[in-house]
Amino acid sequence: MPEAAARLRTGQARLAADALRAALARDPGLGTRYDADQLRTFLRDCQRHVIQLALALEEGRVGRMTEYVDVIVPVFRRRRVPLEDLATMLLGTLDAAHAELPPAAGDVATRIVEAGLARLERPRHLPGDRPRNPILHFLWKGAGILD
């Protein structure tokens, strides 16, 4: 669908802002957990998500988005951003794309983003993605006994 990809590319800056707004609407806590610098970084990330969605639409390959998700998971982990927030931003990108695309291309975009979200399932279960329980952490470390 090269026409749909071209529509996404021409309005990528506006769509990225719409995607971040949609992500903030989906999860209002996203705006409180992160400061302005991190939100600007997320805006840049949303622009990349739009570009990758456009490339996947142009090629007609769902694998393009799954490969992209595989690449960005370590980046978000390094920034200490939970993968739930990445999933929220991808869904926000999908919401913004639906506003821009015709219904047939919107359905294809939904399948592409859902494939990327499915790829997130395995890394979500790895340690370090959820905040620790401070009591269990205290007990697990031995509570400083016999140090």
Beta strands, then each sheet from edge to edge (+ up, - down):
end
